């Protein structure tokens, strides 16, 4: 076993591997704020649906059950998608952005912090204003992201 280690060490000395530096955890192009936008758009949509949903006017048990079922499904989707948006933002923040980006955008941490907090607020509340603030925060982050890649041709768009 010791002989094998000695041979391996000698081979490494004869043929040293070059030192490499990675910009991010995965190959460039893996990260994209679009996934956060899509999840946030679902939060916007579910919030609108929750606010538009009308409770039954009668005590009909089937109507009440249908209302509660629909409401709980909308809430579950809103919660799940807000969590996904938050996760996507946090991965982008912690894995893609580097100190050099902070030099260019000194408020970058604050932007991500506020966006993540908006994801939480959208989970806790049913508030259209917060959903629109979240979309604006993600739009701002998307703009910065693509600027760091030298791309100014990536448009912001919304599915709804």
BAVEX-320662 format. One line per 4 residues: number of its first residue (from 0); for each residue x, y negated, z negated of N, C-alpha, C. Coordinates in nm, 2 decimals. Each point is the difference from the previous one (the first is absolute). Layout:
! residues N
NUM> X/Y/Z/X/Y/Z/X/Y/Z  ...
! end
This chain:
! residues 160
0> 0.08/0.12/0.00/-0.08/-0.12/0.00/0.09/-0.13/0.00  0.10/0.01/-0.08/0.10/-0.11/-0.01/0.07/-0.03/0.14  0.03/0.11/0.06/0.06/0.00/0.14/-0.09/-0.07/0.10  -0.13/0.03/-0.01/-0.09/-0.06/0.09/-0.01/-0.15/-0.02
4> 0.00/-0.04/-0.12/0.00/-0.15/-0.03/0.12/-0.06/0.05  0.11/0.06/-0.01/0.13/-0.06/0.04/0.00/-0.01/0.15  -0.05/0.10/0.07/-0.01/-0.01/0.15/-0.10/-0.11/0.04  -0.11/0.00/-0.06/-0.10/-0.11/0.03/0.06/-0.14/-0.02
8> 0.07/-0.02/-0.11/0.06/-0.13/-0.03/0.11/-0.03/0.11  0.08/0.10/0.04/0.10/-0.02/0.10/-0.07/-0.04/0.13  -0.10/0.07/0.04/-0.07/-0.03/0.13/-0.06/-0.15/-0.01  -0.05/-0.04/-0.11/-0.05/-0.13/-0.02/0.11/-0.10/0.02
12> 0.12/0.03/-0.06/0.11/-0.09/0.02/0.05/-0.01/0.14  0.00/0.11/0.07/0.04/0.00/0.14/-0.10/-0.07/0.09  -0.13/0.02/-0.03/-0.10/-0.06/0.09/-0.10/-0.08/-0.09  0.04/-0.12/-0.05/-0.08/-0.07/-0.09/-0.13/-0.06/0.08
16> -0.11/0.01/-0.07/-0.12/-0.05/0.05/0.00/-0.16/-0.01  -0.05/-0.07/0.10/0.00/-0.14/-0.01/-0.10/-0.05/-0.11  0.02/-0.11/-0.06/-0.09/-0.05/-0.09/-0.11/-0.07/0.08  -0.13/0.02/-0.04/-0.11/-0.06/0.07/-0.08/-0.08/-0.10
20> -0.07/-0.09/0.05/-0.09/-0.09/-0.09/-0.14/0.00/0.07  -0.10/0.03/-0.08/-0.13/0.00/0.05/-0.07/-0.12/-0.04  -0.08/-0.06/0.09/-0.08/-0.12/-0.03/-0.12/0.03/-0.09  -0.06/0.12/0.02/-0.11/0.04/-0.08/0.00/0.15/-0.02
24> -0.10/0.05/-0.07/-0.01/0.14/-0.03/-0.02/0.09/0.12  -0.06/-0.06/0.10/-0.03/0.08/0.12/0.05/-0.08/0.13  -0.01/0.06/0.11/0.04/-0.07/0.12/-0.09/-0.13/0.02  0.07/-0.10/0.05/-0.08/-0.13/0.02/-0.12/0.03/0.10
28> -0.10/-0.07/-0.03/-0.12/0.02/0.08/-0.11/0.09/-0.08  0.05/0.06/-0.11/-0.10/0.08/-0.08/-0.09/-0.09/-0.07  0.05/-0.11/-0.05/-0.08/-0.09/-0.08/-0.08/-0.10/0.08  -0.12/-0.02/-0.04/-0.09/-0.10/0.07/-0.11/-0.04/-0.09
32> -0.02/-0.13/-0.02/-0.11/-0.04/-0.09/-0.14/0.03/0.06  -0.01/0.05/0.12/-0.13/0.03/0.05/-0.08/0.10/-0.08  0.07/0.09/-0.06/-0.07/0.10/-0.09/-0.06/-0.07/-0.12  0.06/-0.10/-0.05/-0.06/-0.07/-0.12/-0.12/-0.08/0.05
36> 0.01/-0.06/0.12/-0.11/-0.08/0.06/-0.12/0.09/0.02  0.02/0.12/0.06/-0.11/0.09/0.03/-0.07/0.04/-0.13  0.07/0.03/-0.10/-0.06/0.04/-0.13/-0.07/-0.12/-0.06  0.06/-0.12/0.01/-0.06/-0.12/-0.06/-0.13/-0.03/0.08
40> 0.00/0.02/0.13/-0.13/-0.02/0.08/-0.11/0.09/-0.05  0.03/0.12/-0.04/-0.10/0.09/-0.05/-0.05/-0.06/-0.14  0.09/-0.06/-0.07/-0.04/-0.06/-0.13/-0.10/-0.11/0.03  0.03/-0.08/0.10/-0.09/-0.11/0.04/-0.13/0.05/0.04
44> 0.00/0.10/0.09/-0.12/0.06/0.05/-0.09/0.06/-0.12  0.06/0.08/-0.08/-0.07/0.06/-0.11/-0.06/-0.10/-0.10  0.08/-0.11/-0.02/-0.05/-0.11/-0.09/-0.13/-0.06/0.06  0.01/-0.03/0.13/-0.12/-0.05/0.07/-0.12/0.09/-0.01
48> 0.03/0.13/0.02/-0.11/0.10/-0.01/-0.06/0.01/-0.14  0.08/-0.01/-0.10/-0.05/0.00/-0.14/-0.08/-0.12/-0.02  0.04/-0.11/0.04/-0.07/-0.13/-0.03/-0.13/0.00/0.08  -0.01/0.06/0.12/-0.12/0.00/0.08/-0.10/0.12/-0.03
52> 0.05/0.09/-0.08/-0.08/0.12/-0.03/-0.12/-0.05/-0.09  -0.12/0.03/0.03/-0.12/-0.04/-0.07/-0.04/0.12/-0.09  -0.02/-0.02/-0.13/-0.05/0.11/-0.09/-0.15/0.02/0.04  -0.04/0.12/-0.03/-0.14/0.03/0.03/-0.09/-0.08/-0.09
56> -0.12/-0.04/0.06/-0.10/-0.08/-0.08/-0.09/0.09/-0.08  0.00/0.12/0.03/-0.09/0.09/-0.07/0.08/0.09/-0.10  -0.07/0.08/-0.08/0.06/0.10/-0.08/0.01/0.14/0.06  -0.02/0.00/0.13/0.01/0.13/0.07/0.14/0.06/-0.02
60> 0.00/0.11/-0.06/0.12/0.07/-0.04/0.10/0.03/0.11  -0.06/0.03/0.12/0.08/0.03/0.12/0.06/-0.13/0.05  -0.07/-0.11/0.00/0.05/-0.12/0.05/0.11/-0.06/-0.10  -0.02/0.02/-0.13/0.10/-0.04/-0.09/0.13/0.08/0.01
64> -0.02/0.13/0.02/0.11/0.09/0.02/0.08/-0.03/0.12  -0.07/-0.03/0.11/0.06/-0.03/0.13/0.08/-0.13/-0.02  -0.06/-0.10/-0.06/0.07/-0.13/-0.03/0.13/0.03/-0.08  -0.01/0.07/-0.11/0.11/0.02/-0.08/0.11/0.08/0.07
68> -0.04/0.10/0.08/0.10/0.08/0.08/0.07/-0.09/0.09  -0.07/-0.08/0.08/0.06/-0.09/0.09/0.09/-0.10/-0.07  -0.04/-0.06/-0.10/0.08/-0.10/-0.08/0.12/0.07/-0.05  -0.01/0.11/-0.06/0.12/0.07/-0.05/0.10/0.04/0.11
72> -0.05/0.03/0.11/0.09/0.03/0.11/0.07/-0.12/0.05  -0.07/-0.11/0.01/0.07/-0.13/0.04/0.10/-0.04/-0.10  -0.03/0.01/-0.13/0.09/-0.03/-0.10/0.13/0.09/0.00  -0.03/0.13/0.02/0.12/0.09/0.01/0.09/-0.03/0.11
76> -0.06/-0.03/0.12/0.08/-0.04/0.11/0.08/-0.13/-0.02  -0.07/-0.10/-0.06/0.07/-0.12/-0.03/0.11/0.02/-0.09  -0.02/0.08/-0.10/0.11/0.02/-0.10/0.12/0.07/0.07  -0.03/0.11/0.07/0.10/0.07/0.07/0.08/-0.08/0.09
80> -0.07/-0.08/0.09/0.07/-0.08/0.10/0.08/-0.11/-0.06  -0.05/-0.06/-0.11/0.08/-0.10/-0.07/0.13/0.06/-0.06  -0.01/0.12/-0.05/0.12/0.07/-0.05/0.10/0.03/0.11  -0.05/0.04/0.12/0.08/0.03/0.11/0.07/-0.13/0.05
84> -0.08/-0.11/0.01/0.06/-0.13/0.04/0.12/-0.04/-0.10  -0.03/0.02/-0.13/0.10/-0.03/-0.10/0.13/0.08/0.02  -0.03/0.13/0.02/0.12/0.10/0.02/0.08/-0.04/0.12  -0.07/-0.03/0.11/0.07/-0.04/0.13/0.08/-0.13/-0.02
88> -0.06/-0.09/-0.07/0.08/-0.13/-0.03/0.12/0.03/-0.09  -0.02/0.08/-0.10/0.11/0.02/-0.09/0.11/0.08/0.07  -0.03/0.09/0.08/0.11/0.07/0.08/0.07/-0.09/0.09  -0.07/-0.09/0.07/0.06/-0.10/0.08/0.09/-0.09/-0.08
92> -0.05/-0.04/-0.11/0.07/-0.10/-0.09/0.13/0.07/-0.05  -0.01/0.12/-0.05/0.11/0.06/-0.07/0.10/0.08/0.09  -0.05/0.04/0.12/0.08/0.08/0.08/0.06/-0.07/0.12  -0.08/-0.09/0.06/0.04/-0.07/0.12/0.08/-0.13/-0.03
96> -0.06/-0.09/-0.08/0.06/-0.13/-0.02/0.12/0.02/-0.09  0.11/-0.08/0.04/0.13/0.01/-0.07/0.04/-0.14/-0.04  0.11/-0.01/-0.08/0.04/-0.13/-0.05/0.02/-0.11/0.10  0.04/0.04/0.12/0.02/-0.10/0.11/-0.13/-0.06/0.04
100> -0.11/0.07/-0.01/-0.13/-0.05/0.03/-0.05/-0.10/-0.11  0.04/0.02/-0.12/-0.03/-0.10/-0.11/0.07/-0.13/0.02  0.12/0.01/0.06/0.07/-0.13/0.03/-0.08/-0.08/0.10  -0.06/0.07/0.10/-0.08/-0.06/0.10/-0.14/-0.05/-0.05
104> -0.05/0.08/-0.08/-0.14/-0.02/-0.06/0.01/0.01/-0.15  0.04/-0.11/-0.07/0.02/0.01/-0.14/-0.13/0.03/-0.08  -0.12/-0.02/0.06/-0.12/0.03/-0.07/-0.06/0.14/0.04  0.08/0.08/0.06/-0.04/0.13/0.04/-0.06/0.09/-0.12
108> 0.07/0.00/-0.11/-0.04/0.08/-0.11/-0.14/-0.05/-0.05  -0.02/-0.13/0.00/-0.12/-0.06/-0.05/-0.12/0.04/0.10  0.03/0.00/0.13/-0.10/0.03/0.10/-0.04/0.15/-0.02  0.09/0.09/-0.02/-0.03/0.14/-0.02/-0.07/0.02/-0.13
112> 0.05/-0.06/-0.11/-0.07/0.01/-0.13/-0.14/-0.04/0.01  -0.03/-0.12/0.06/-0.13/-0.05/0.01/-0.09/0.09/0.09  0.05/0.05/0.10/-0.07/0.09/0.09/-0.04/0.13/-0.08  0.09/0.06/-0.07/-0.02/0.12/-0.08/-0.11/-0.03/-0.11
116> 0.01/-0.12/-0.06/-0.10/-0.04/-0.10/-0.14/-0.01/0.07  0.00/-0.05/0.12/-0.13/-0.02/0.07/-0.06/0.14/0.03  0.09/0.10/0.03/-0.05/0.14/0.02/-0.07/0.04/-0.13  0.06/-0.02/-0.11/-0.06/0.04/-0.13/-0.13/-0.08/-0.03
120> 0.00/-0.13/0.03/-0.12/-0.08/-0.02/-0.12/0.06/0.09  0.04/0.04/0.12/-0.11/0.05/0.09/-0.05/0.14/-0.05  0.08/0.07/-0.08/-0.05/0.12/-0.06/-0.09/-0.03/-0.12  0.04/-0.09/-0.08/-0.07/-0.04/-0.12/-0.13/-0.07/0.03
124> -0.01/-0.08/0.10/-0.11/-0.09/0.02/-0.07/0.04/0.14  -0.11/-0.06/0.02/-0.07/0.00/0.13/0.00/-0.15/0.04  0.10/-0.04/0.07/0.02/-0.15/0.02/0.05/-0.02/0.14  -0.08/-0.06/0.08/0.04/-0.02/0.14/0.11/-0.10/0.01
128> 0.01/-0.10/-0.09/0.11/-0.09/0.01/0.13/0.07/-0.02  0.01/0.09/-0.10/0.12/0.08/-0.02/0.04/0.08/0.12  -0.10/0.06/0.07/0.04/0.08/0.12/0.06/-0.09/0.11  -0.06/-0.12/0.01/0.06/-0.09/0.11/0.13/-0.05/-0.04
132> 0.03/-0.02/-0.13/0.13/-0.04/-0.05/0.10/0.11/0.03  -0.05/0.12/-0.03/0.09/0.12/0.03/0.04/0.01/0.15  -0.10/-0.02/0.08/0.03/0.00/0.15/0.10/-0.11/0.03  -0.02/-0.12/-0.05/0.10/-0.11/0.03/0.14/0.03/-0.05
136> 0.00/0.06/-0.12/0.13/0.04/-0.06/0.07/0.10/0.09  -0.07/0.10/0.05/0.06/0.10/0.09/0.04/-0.06/0.13  -0.08/-0.09/0.05/0.04/-0.07/0.12/0.13/-0.08/-0.01  0.02/-0.06/-0.12/0.12/-0.08/-0.02/0.12/0.10/-0.01
140> -0.02/0.11/-0.07/0.10/0.10/-0.01/0.04/0.06/0.14  -0.10/0.03/0.08/0.02/0.05/0.13/0.09/-0.10/0.08  -0.04/-0.12/-0.01/0.08/-0.10/0.08/0.15/0.00/-0.04  0.02/0.00/-0.13/0.14/0.01/-0.05/0.07/0.13/0.04
144> -0.07/0.11/-0.01/0.05/0.13/0.04/0.05/-0.01/0.14  -0.08/-0.04/0.09/0.04/0.00/0.14/0.10/-0.10/0.03  0.01/-0.11/-0.07/0.10/-0.10/0.02/0.14/0.06/-0.04  0.00/0.08/-0.10/0.13/0.07/-0.04/0.05/0.09/0.10
148> -0.09/0.05/0.09/0.04/0.09/0.10/0.02/-0.07/0.14  -0.01/-0.14/-0.01/0.02/-0.08/0.12/-0.11/0.01/0.10  -0.12/0.03/-0.05/-0.12/0.02/0.08/-0.10/-0.11/-0.03  -0.03/-0.09/0.09/-0.10/-0.10/-0.02/-0.12/0.03/0.09
152> 0.01/0.11/0.07/-0.11/0.03/0.09/-0.11/0.09/-0.05  0.01/0.03/-0.13/-0.10/0.09/-0.06/-0.11/-0.08/-0.06  -0.12/0.02/0.06/-0.11/-0.08/-0.04/-0.07/0.06/-0.12  -0.07/-0.09/-0.07/-0.08/0.04/-0.11/-0.14/0.02/0.05
156> -0.06/0.11/-0.03/-0.14/0.02/0.05/-0.08/0.07/-0.11  -0.13/-0.01/0.01/-0.08/0.07/-0.10/-0.10/0.09/0.08  -0.02/0.12/-0.05/-0.09/0.09/0.06/-0.15/-0.05/0.00  -0.03/-0.07/-0.11/-0.14/-0.04/-0.01/-0.02/-0.15/0.01
! end
